[in-house]
Amino acid sequence: MIKNRESAARSRARKQAYTNELENKISRLEEEIEHLKELKKLEPVMQFLPQQEAGERQQQLRRHAVLYMPQPEAEPKQYQLRRVNSASF
């Protein structure tokens, strides 16, 4: 009965960790979507600038975009829980 409780506790911990990971991923993606929407709004403005001024302005906008563009994070390693103490059969 104790092993069952321990197993259930480990299972809940794995589920919670997975849920937290998904929530973090959702928030990162939502931030990226908002940023991309802002960049999309700037596209029409860039098209109507005079050509000489446009090159300078585009460079400024690109620098601005790079500053606020979220950098892709390396996917964290997936750690797997292993049984440390088990009954000998």
C-alpha positions in Angstrom: 0.0 0.0 0.0 2.9 2.3 0.7 4.4 1.7 -2.7 1.1 2.6 -4.3 1.1 5.9 -2.5 4.7 6.6 -3.4 3.9 5.7 -7.1 0.9 8.0 -7.1 2.9 10.8 -5.5 5.6 10.4 -8.2 2.9 10.4 -10.9 1.3 13.6 -9.6 4.8 15.2 -9.5 5.4 14.2 -13.1 2.0 15.5 -14.1 2.6 18.8 -12.3 6.0 19.3 -13.9 4.6 18.6 -17.4 1.7 21.0 -16.8 4.1 23.7 -15.6 6.3 23.1 -18.7 3.3 23.5 -21.0 2.1 26.7 -19.3 5.6 28.2 -19.7 5.6 27.3 -23.3 2.2 28.8 -23.8 3.2 32.1 -22.2 6.4 32.3 -24.4 4.4 31.6 -27.5 1.8 34.2 -26.6 4.5 36.8 -26.1 6.0 35.9 -29.5 2.6 36.2 -31.1 2.1 39.7 -29.7 5.5 40.8 -30.9 4.9 39.4 -34.4 1.5 41.2 -34.5 3.3 44.5 -33.7 5.8 43.9 -36.4 3.0 43.1 -38.9 1.4 46.5 -38.1 4.7 48.2 -39.1 4.9 46.6 -42.5 2.5 49.0 -44.3 4.4 52.0 -42.8 7.7 50.7 -44.2 6.3 50.3 -47.7 5.3 54.0 -48.0 8.6 55.6 -46.8 10.8 57.3 -49.5 13.4 54.9 -50.8 16.4 56.6 -49.3 14.7 57.1 -45.9 13.2 53.6 -46.1 16.6 51.9 -46.0 17.6 53.7 -42.8 14.2 53.3 -41.2 14.1 49.6 -42.1 17.4 49.2 -40.4 16.2 51.0 -37.3 13.0 48.8 -37.2 15.1 45.6 -37.7 17.3 46.6 -34.8 14.3 47.4 -32.7 12.7 44.1 -33.7 15.8 42.1 -32.8 15.9 43.8 -29.3 12.4 42.7 -28.6 12.3 39.4 -30.4 12.3 36.6 -27.8 15.3 34.4 -28.3 14.4 30.7 -28.7 15.2 28.9 -25.5 16.9 25.5 -25.6 14.4 22.8 -24.8 15.1 21.6 -21.3 16.2 18.0 -20.9 13.5 15.6 -20.1 14.4 13.9 -16.8 12.8 10.6 -16.1 12.1 9.6 -12.6 13.7 6.2 -11.8 12.9 3.8 -9.0 15.7 3.9 -6.4 14.5 1.4 -4.0 12.5 -1.5 -5.3 11.4 -4.8 -3.8 13.6 -7.7 -4.7 11.6 -10.6 -6.3 
